[in-house]
Amino acid sequence: MRIGGFIGSATLVLALGVASPAPAGAAPAVSAPASALRSAVQAAALPAVAAKEAYVTDSAGTVHFSKRETRRVPVASLVKVMTARVVLREARLTDTIEITAADVRHATSNGATTAALKKGERLTIRDLLYGLMLPSGADAANALARRYGPGMTAFVAKMNAEAKRLGLTNTRYTNADGLPTPAKGGYSTAVDQVKLADVALDDSTFRAVVGAEVHKVAKSAVHRAHTWRNTNKLLQQADGVLGVKTGFTNDAGFCLLFAGERGGREVVGVLLGDQNTRRFGTAERLLDYAGEQIAGG
């Protein structure tokens, strides 16, 4: 008999409250209460999470998973969630911005992801929000911050003021795109990122943008044609997904802020410091795990 196998079986028996036949004269075995049975089953179903930090909660306030959730870390392009929020609080969706050489250079010179914008193009705020969130365009982020700061310094001040207003006490922004400079793009925590996403998703425009798998901009007299695809693969591989945002830098690792509907509730979670492909599978399992807990009462 393998000791490991025996211990595993014995643990399962104890957890499920199943007793072996009692010797003659022995007191009757007492089966585990239903609450203990339920707790054991729930613990056994908890997904493995290899991300360095994680947090998952739902619209009823139930916390389904937490791991180093208050640790301050860089969050890469998840920063753009706050960028979008500040823009949506100040802009009209029909406003237009002319893209400058500096906007393009900001992304290309930093090796950042782009929306492939070109100098001289004029695009609406609505379209630029898709360019910001789907392909995670640092060029779009720079254009939006330049307009609604006006300028990066003033815009970042607005981001930090909004974070303070929302009670994100462990969040500090240093830019509008999450790039490593300056100061690694600032810092946040898993808890603060989930809080922010929960609030941001109340905005119907934000919700529509982050939930889109693709956004196409037809060619016009003032801009080229663009097709932007969402980097959030969770939208394609799981049901009921609402968004929200991917991110990556060497300091932050691969990050994923995600949301979905499960059991009549909105479940929001984040994975920080993960691996690329793994984060999507883990997020899907966490959404389903939360759904099982909600269904189980």
N, C-alpha and C positions, 0 to 999 in steps of 0.2 A: 504493500500500500504506500502511495506517495503521500508524504506528510502534507505537502501543499494542497493536494486534492482533498485530503481529509479535512483540513482546516477550513477550506473553502466550503465544503459541503456542510460542515458543522455550523459555520457562520450563517449559511443560508437557512438551515433548519431553525436556528435560534431567531433569526430575523423574521421568518415567516410564522413562527409560533407552532411548528410542527414537531411533535414529540415522538420519540421511539417508544415502543411498548414498555410499560413500567414493569420492573421485577415484581414477583408475587409479594404482597404485603406492603409494597411501597405506596406512598401517598399519590393520589391521582395527579397527573401533570396538569399544570395551569397554562392554558393557551394565552398567547400574547393578546393584549387588548387591541381593538380595531385601530386605534390611533397609532400604536406602535407598528402595526402591520403597514398602515398607510405611509408612515414616515420611512420605513425600510424600503418600500417599493419606490417612493419618490427619490430617496438618496441613490438607489441603484440606477435610476434613469437619468441622473444629472449628467449632462454632457461633459466630456473632458475639454478644458479650455487651456490652450497652450500660450495664448496671448499674455503679455506681461501684466496688463491691466484690463479689466473688463467690468461691465455693469449692465444689468438688464432689469427694467421695471415695466409696469403697465399703468394704464390710465386710472386704475383703482388705487394706485399707490403701493401695490405689492412688489417687493423686490424679489426677483427670481434668481439672480446670480450676482455675486460681487467678488472682485479680486483686486486687491490694491487700488480700490476705487477712488481713494482720496490722495493718491500720490501725484505730485506735480511733474508733468512730462510734456515734451513737445508733441503736438498733434498734427503736424504737417498740414495738408490741404483741408483738413476739417475746419481750419480757420475760416475758410470761405463761406461756411454757414453763417458766421457773424457778419462777414462782408455783405452777403446777400440780404441779411436782415436789416442792416443799416441802410442799404440802398432802398429797400422796399419801404422803409419808414420815411424816406426823404424824397424819393423820385416819383415821377409819373411814368407809367410804363410806355407811354408814347413819346417821351423825351428821346432825343437822339444825341449820340456822341460821335465825334469824328476821331478816328484812330490816328495816333501820332507815331512817328518813328520811335519815340521813347517808349511807348507802350509795347511795340514789337520787340525792341531791343531789350527791354526789361526781362522778357521771357527767354529769348534766345541766348542772351549773354549769361544767364543763370542756369542754363540747361534745364529749364522748367517745361512742364507740359503747357501746350498752347491751344488756342482756338483757331490758329492759322489766320489771324487777322492781318490785314495789310494797311500800311499807311494810306490815309485819305479816305478809307471806307467810312461811311456813316451808318450806324446801326441803332435800332431802338434799344431802350433799357430792357424791354422784355426779351429781345433776342440775346443781348449781352449777358443776361442772367443765365440763359441756357448755355452760352459759351463759357461762362464762369463755372457752372456746376456739373455739366455733363462731361466734357473733355478736361475739365479742371484748368481752364485757361488762365495762366498768370498774366497774359496780355490783356484779357478782359478785366481781370482784377485791378490791374494798374490803371486802365482807362476809367473804370468806375470810381476808384479812389481819387484819381486826379480831378474828376468832375465834382464829386460829392463830399470832398474834404472841406474846401477844395485843396487838393494836394495830399500826399501820403501821410504826412505828420498830423494834419488836422483830422484826416479820416481815421487813423489809428486811435486818436484821442476819442473820437465818437464811438469806436468799437469798445474801448475800455469803459467809457461812460455807460454804454448799454449793458455791458457785462455786470457792472456794479449795480445798475438799476434792477437787473434780473436776479441779483443775489448770487452771482457766480464768483464767490469770494476767492477761489483758488485759480482764477484765470487771468492771464495778462497777455495782451497782443502787442507785437512789435511791427507787424506788417499786415497787408490785406490778403496774403496768399499762402502763408505758412512756410515760405522758403527759409533756409537755415540762417540767413542774415537779415537783420541783425538779431543777435541773442537767440538763435535757433528758432526764430519765429514766435518766441514767447513760450507760454506753458498753459496747460489746463489739467483737468482731472477727468476720469471716466464719469464721475457723478455730474460734474458741471457740463460735460458734453451732452449727456442724456437730458439734463434739464433744458439746455439750449435747444436741442432738437425738438423736444416736446412743445416748447413755446413756438418755435419757428414753423412747425407743421400746422399751427392754427391759421396761418396765412394761406389762403387758397392759391395764390400765385406761386408761392414757394413750394407748396405741396404738388402743384401741377408740374413744376420744373423738375424737382428731384425724383418724381415718379415716372418721368418720360424715359423711354429706352433710346429714343432718337429724336432729334429736332432738325428740321430742314429749313433753311432760309433760301428762298428763291432769289435768283440774280435780279438786281434792279439797276437803275441809273446811278445809284449812290453806293452800291456795295456788290461784292462778288457773291456767288452762290456758296452756301456753307451746309455741310452735313455733319452734325455733332452727335456722337454716340456716347451713351452713358458708360462710364468706367465701372459702375456698380453692377457686377455680374449677378448679384443676388436677385435683381429684378427679373432675370431670365430663368433662374433655376428654382425659384420657390413661389408658391401661391400667396396672394394677399400682401405682397411687399409694397411699401409706400415710398421707399428711398433708403438712405439719405445721401451719404457722401463717402468717397474713398480718399485716402491720402498716403503719401510716402515721402520720407526723407531718410537719409542714413541714420540720423539721430532718433527719429520717431519710429522707424520701422514701418511696416505696412499697417495701416489703420482702416477701420470701417465703422462708420456710424450708420445704424440701420433701424428700420421701423417696419412693422407689419401689423395686420389685424388678425387676432386670434381670439376665438371664443367671445366675440362681441366687444373686445377691448383692444385698445391700441398698445402695442408692445414696442418699447424703444430700448435699444441697447447699443453698446460700443465695444469694440475690440481695439486695443492699442498695443503696439509693439508685437505684431504678429507676422506671419509669413504670407506671401501674396495669395496663392490659391487657397490655402487653408482657411483664411479668414471668412470666405464666403460659405464654405461648408459648415464651419463652426457657428456662424450667425444663423444659418438655416436650422441647425439642430437646437440652438437656443430659443429661436422663435417657436419651434414645435414643442420644446420642453415647457415653455411658458404656457402654451396653449393647453397642454395636458394638465398642468397645475390649475389653470383657470377652470377647465372642465371638471376637474376633480373636486372643486370647491375649496 
